[in-house]
Amino acid sequence: MLLRSDILTAAEGEAAGVDNPQGVGAVLLICEHASRRLPASVGDLGLDAEALSSHIAWDPGALAVAEALSVKLDATLIHQRFSRLVYDCNRPPEAPGAMPEVSEIYEIPGNRDLSPAERYARTAALYVPFHDKVAATIAERTERGQQTVLVTVHSFTPVYLGKPRAVEIGILHDTDRRLADAMLDAAEGGPFRVERNVPYGPEDGVTHTLRLHGLPQGHLNVMIEVRNDLIADAVGQGVVADYLAGLIRAAIGVCQQ
Protein backbone atom coordinates (compact mmCIF):
# COMPACT_ATOMS: atom_id res chain seq x y z
CA MET A 1 0.00 0.00 0.00
CA LEU A 2 1.33 3.41 -0.96
CA LEU A 3 1.29 5.90 1.88
CA ARG A 4 0.78 9.62 2.17
CA SER A 5 4.55 9.93 2.70
CA ASP A 6 5.11 8.40 -0.75
CA ILE A 7 3.63 11.57 -2.30
CA LEU A 8 4.95 14.42 -0.13
CA THR A 9 8.27 14.48 1.68
CA ALA A 10 8.74 16.24 5.00
CA ALA A 11 10.84 18.85 3.21
CA GLU A 12 7.99 19.63 0.82
CA GLY A 13 5.74 20.52 3.72
CA GLU A 14 2.00 20.43 4.19
CA ALA A 15 -0.69 20.30 1.52
CA ALA A 16 -2.45 23.39 2.83
CA GLY A 17 -0.98 26.81 3.42
CA VAL A 18 -2.64 29.27 5.79
CA ASP A 19 -2.32 33.05 5.63
CA ASN A 20 -3.57 35.44 8.30
CA PRO A 21 -4.76 32.67 10.66
CA GLN A 22 -5.75 35.24 13.28
CA GLY A 23 -7.91 37.25 10.89
CA VAL A 24 -11.03 38.54 12.61
CA GLY A 25 -13.13 39.16 9.50
CA ALA A 26 -16.20 37.08 8.76
CA VAL A 27 -14.86 35.82 5.44
CA LEU A 28 -12.87 32.59 5.19
CA LEU A 29 -11.06 32.50 1.85
CA ILE A 30 -10.23 29.24 0.08
CA CYS A 31 -7.99 28.88 -2.98
CA GLU A 32 -7.90 25.26 -4.11
CA HIS A 33 -5.92 25.85 -7.31
CA ALA A 34 -3.34 28.29 -5.98
CA SER A 35 -0.14 26.52 -7.02
CA ARG A 36 1.38 24.74 -10.01
CA ARG A 37 4.06 23.05 -7.92
CA LEU A 38 4.48 19.30 -8.37
CA PRO A 39 5.76 16.97 -5.65
CA ALA A 40 9.06 15.37 -6.59
CA SER A 41 7.41 11.95 -6.35
CA VAL A 42 5.32 12.51 -9.49
CA GLY A 43 8.04 14.06 -11.65
CA ASP A 44 6.58 16.17 -14.45
CA LEU A 45 3.57 13.87 -15.05
CA GLY A 46 4.82 13.52 -18.63
CA LEU A 47 4.04 17.17 -19.44
CA ASP A 48 6.26 19.86 -20.92
CA ALA A 49 6.98 23.25 -19.39
CA GLU A 50 4.28 24.98 -21.43
CA ALA A 51 1.55 22.69 -20.13
CA LEU A 52 2.83 22.90 -16.56
CA SER A 53 2.68 26.70 -16.62
CA SER A 54 -0.78 26.81 -18.21
CA HIS A 55 -4.21 27.01 -16.62
CA ILE A 56 -4.51 23.23 -16.50
CA ALA A 57 -1.94 23.13 -13.69
CA TRP A 58 -3.33 25.97 -11.56
CA ASP A 59 -5.51 29.08 -11.59
CA PRO A 60 -3.12 31.87 -12.63
CA GLY A 61 -3.57 35.02 -10.56
CA ALA A 62 -6.08 33.47 -8.17
CA LEU A 63 -3.74 33.26 -5.19
CA ALA A 64 -2.59 36.86 -5.62
CA VAL A 65 -6.20 38.05 -5.66
CA ALA A 66 -7.03 35.88 -2.64
CA GLU A 67 -3.99 37.24 -0.77
CA ALA A 68 -5.09 40.81 -1.48
CA LEU A 69 -8.61 40.00 -0.31
CA SER A 70 -7.18 38.48 2.85
CA VAL A 71 -5.59 41.83 3.68
CA LYS A 72 -8.57 43.96 2.67
CA LEU A 73 -11.11 41.84 4.57
CA ASP A 74 -8.82 40.72 7.44
CA ALA A 75 -9.71 37.22 6.33
CA THR A 76 -7.98 33.92 6.94
CA LEU A 77 -6.90 32.29 3.67
CA ILE A 78 -6.38 28.56 3.16
CA HIS A 79 -4.69 27.58 -0.10
CA GLN A 80 -3.47 24.38 -1.71
CA ARG A 81 0.32 24.29 -2.08
CA PHE A 82 0.47 21.75 -4.92
CA SER A 83 -0.92 21.50 -8.43
CA ARG A 84 -4.47 20.51 -9.21
CA LEU A 85 -2.97 18.01 -11.69
CA VAL A 86 -1.79 15.81 -8.82
CA TYR A 87 -5.07 16.20 -6.94
CA ASP A 88 -7.81 18.77 -7.60
CA CYS A 89 -9.01 19.64 -4.11
CA ASN A 90 -12.29 20.96 -5.49
CA ARG A 91 -13.30 17.43 -6.47
CA PRO A 92 -14.20 14.41 -4.32
CA PRO A 93 -11.94 11.33 -4.50
CA GLU A 94 -14.35 9.37 -6.67
CA ALA A 95 -14.55 12.07 -9.37
CA PRO A 96 -12.53 11.44 -12.56
CA GLY A 97 -11.47 15.09 -12.47
CA ALA A 98 -9.80 14.69 -9.08
CA MET A 99 -6.77 13.24 -10.87
CA PRO A 100 -7.54 14.04 -14.51
CA GLU A 101 -6.18 12.00 -17.39
CA VAL A 102 -7.12 14.80 -19.81
CA SER A 103 -7.48 18.55 -19.22
CA GLU A 104 -8.68 20.68 -22.12
CA ILE A 105 -6.30 19.83 -25.01
CA TYR A 106 -3.68 18.13 -22.85
CA GLU A 107 -3.34 14.46 -22.07
CA ILE A 108 -1.66 13.83 -18.70
CA PRO A 109 0.39 10.64 -18.98
CA GLY A 110 1.32 10.59 -15.30
CA ASN A 111 -2.34 10.33 -14.33
CA ARG A 112 -3.20 7.52 -16.73
CA ASP A 113 -4.31 4.19 -15.29
CA LEU A 114 -3.58 5.06 -11.66
CA SER A 115 -4.04 2.09 -9.35
CA PRO A 116 -6.39 2.29 -6.36
CA ALA A 117 -3.31 2.47 -4.12
CA GLU A 118 -1.90 5.39 -6.10
CA ARG A 119 -5.22 7.25 -5.96
CA TYR A 120 -5.49 6.58 -2.25
CA ALA A 121 -1.99 7.91 -1.60
CA ARG A 122 -2.69 11.16 -3.43
CA THR A 123 -6.02 11.56 -1.68
CA ALA A 124 -4.43 10.98 1.72
CA ALA A 125 -1.54 13.34 1.02
CA LEU A 126 -3.38 16.25 -0.57
CA TYR A 127 -7.18 16.15 -0.37
CA VAL A 128 -7.71 14.90 3.16
CA PRO A 129 -5.33 17.29 4.98
CA PHE A 130 -6.52 20.24 2.91
CA HIS A 131 -10.17 19.75 3.75
CA ASP A 132 -9.35 18.73 7.32
CA LYS A 133 -7.67 22.12 7.68
CA VAL A 134 -10.73 23.91 6.31
CA ALA A 135 -13.08 21.95 8.57
CA ALA A 136 -10.91 22.49 11.66
CA THR A 137 -10.64 26.21 10.95
CA ILE A 138 -14.40 26.55 10.64
CA ALA A 139 -14.90 24.56 13.86
CA GLU A 140 -12.45 26.80 15.72
CA ARG A 141 -14.21 29.91 14.44
CA THR A 142 -17.59 28.56 15.50
CA GLU A 143 -16.23 27.68 18.94
CA ARG A 144 -15.08 31.25 19.54
CA GLY A 145 -18.26 32.77 18.10
CA GLN A 146 -16.73 34.03 14.86
CA GLN A 147 -18.98 34.05 11.81
CA THR A 148 -17.85 32.16 8.71
CA VAL A 149 -18.66 33.37 5.20
CA LEU A 150 -17.01 30.91 2.82
CA VAL A 151 -15.54 32.47 -0.34
CA THR A 152 -13.54 30.37 -2.80
CA VAL A 153 -11.36 32.16 -5.36
CA HIS A 154 -10.57 30.82 -8.83
CA SER A 155 -9.55 32.00 -12.28
CA PHE A 156 -10.44 30.77 -15.76
CA THR A 157 -8.86 30.96 -19.17
CA PRO A 158 -10.21 33.51 -21.70
CA VAL A 159 -10.33 30.87 -24.45
CA TYR A 160 -11.34 27.27 -23.78
CA LEU A 161 -11.28 24.61 -26.50
CA GLY A 162 -10.99 27.41 -29.04
CA LYS A 163 -14.06 29.28 -27.81
CA PRO A 164 -13.62 32.83 -26.43
CA ARG A 165 -15.33 33.64 -23.15
CA ALA A 166 -16.87 37.10 -22.86
CA VAL A 167 -17.74 36.91 -19.16
CA GLU A 168 -15.15 38.57 -16.92
CA ILE A 169 -16.22 37.48 -13.45
CA GLY A 170 -18.41 34.52 -12.58
CA ILE A 171 -20.37 34.35 -9.33
CA LEU A 172 -21.10 30.69 -8.68
CA HIS A 173 -23.37 29.01 -6.16
CA ASP A 174 -24.94 25.67 -5.37
CA THR A 175 -28.36 25.37 -3.73
CA ASP A 176 -27.64 28.25 -1.34
CA ARG A 177 -27.78 31.36 -3.51
CA ARG A 178 -28.07 34.04 -0.83
CA LEU A 179 -24.59 35.52 -1.07
CA ALA A 180 -24.38 35.07 -4.84
CA ASP A 181 -27.70 36.86 -5.34
CA ALA A 182 -26.55 39.79 -3.23
CA MET A 183 -23.20 40.00 -5.02
CA LEU A 184 -24.86 39.91 -8.43
CA ASP A 185 -27.23 42.69 -7.38
CA ALA A 186 -24.28 44.76 -6.16
CA ALA A 187 -22.45 44.16 -9.45
CA GLU A 188 -25.20 45.59 -11.65
CA GLY A 189 -24.01 48.61 -13.60
CA GLY A 190 -20.42 48.04 -12.51
CA PRO A 191 -17.19 48.03 -14.53
CA PHE A 192 -17.01 44.27 -15.14
CA ARG A 193 -19.21 41.81 -16.97
CA VAL A 194 -20.41 39.65 -14.08
CA GLU A 195 -22.65 36.62 -14.59
CA ARG A 196 -24.19 33.80 -12.58
CA ASN A 197 -22.78 30.26 -12.69
CA VAL A 198 -20.48 30.87 -15.65
CA PRO A 199 -18.15 29.72 -17.09
CA TYR A 200 -19.08 26.76 -14.89
CA GLY A 201 -21.96 25.80 -12.64
CA PRO A 202 -22.82 23.22 -10.01
CA GLU A 203 -23.73 20.73 -12.72
CA ASP A 204 -20.03 20.69 -13.64
CA GLY A 205 -19.03 19.54 -10.17
CA VAL A 206 -17.19 22.76 -9.32
CA THR A 207 -19.03 23.52 -6.08
CA HIS A 208 -17.56 20.61 -4.10
CA THR A 209 -15.89 22.81 -1.47
CA LEU A 210 -19.09 24.80 -1.00
CA ARG A 211 -21.09 21.59 -0.62
CA LEU A 212 -18.61 20.14 1.83
CA HIS A 213 -18.09 23.12 4.13
CA GLY A 214 -20.78 25.70 3.40
CA LEU A 215 -24.11 24.00 2.86
CA PRO A 216 -24.24 21.52 5.79
CA GLN A 217 -23.86 24.22 8.45
CA GLY A 218 -25.72 26.97 6.64
CA HIS A 219 -22.72 29.27 6.21
CA LEU A 220 -23.06 31.96 3.57
CA ASN A 221 -20.94 30.77 0.66
CA VAL A 222 -19.92 31.64 -2.88
CA MET A 223 -17.37 30.70 -5.52
CA ILE A 224 -15.71 33.47 -7.53
CA GLU A 225 -14.20 32.90 -10.98
CA VAL A 226 -12.09 35.69 -12.55
CA ARG A 227 -10.95 35.63 -16.17
CA ASN A 228 -7.22 35.28 -15.85
CA ASP A 229 -6.20 37.91 -18.41
CA LEU A 230 -7.66 40.50 -16.01
CA ILE A 231 -5.32 39.41 -13.21
CA ALA A 232 -2.14 38.68 -15.14
CA ASP A 233 -0.15 41.37 -13.31
CA ALA A 234 -0.09 43.16 -9.97
CA VAL A 235 -2.08 46.13 -11.25
CA GLY A 236 -4.93 43.98 -12.51
CA GLN A 237 -4.88 41.84 -9.40
CA GLY A 238 -5.21 44.93 -7.24
CA VAL A 239 -8.06 46.38 -9.29
CA VAL A 240 -10.02 43.13 -9.21
CA ALA A 241 -9.35 42.54 -5.51
CA ASP A 242 -10.59 46.04 -4.68
CA TYR A 243 -13.72 45.44 -6.71
CA LEU A 244 -14.43 42.02 -5.23
CA ALA A 245 -13.84 43.24 -1.68
CA GLY A 246 -16.51 45.88 -2.23
CA LEU A 247 -18.96 43.34 -3.65
CA ILE A 248 -18.37 40.93 -0.79
CA ARG A 249 -18.79 43.60 1.89
CA ALA A 250 -21.98 44.91 0.30
CA ALA A 251 -23.42 41.42 -0.14
CA ILE A 252 -22.71 40.34 3.43
CA GLY A 253 -24.39 43.50 4.64
CA VAL A 254 -27.51 42.70 2.64
CA CYS A 255 -27.58 39.09 3.82
CA GLN A 256 -27.33 40.17 7.45
CA GLN A 257 -30.25 42.60 7.30
Buried (B, 14 or more C-beta within 10 A) or exposed (E): EBEBEBBBEEEBEBBBBBBBEEBEBBBBBBBBBBBBBBBEBBEEBBBEEEBBEBBBBBBBBBBBBBBBBBBBBBBBBBBBBBBBBBBBBBBBBEEEBBBBBEBBEBEBEBBEEBEEEBBBBBBBBBBBBBBEBBEEBBEEBEEEEBBBBBBBBBBBBBEEEEEEBEBBBBBBBBEBBBBBBBBBEBBEEEEBBBBBBBBBBBEEBBBBBBBBBBBEEEBBBBBBBBBBBBBBEEEBBBBBBEBBBBBBBBBBEBBEE
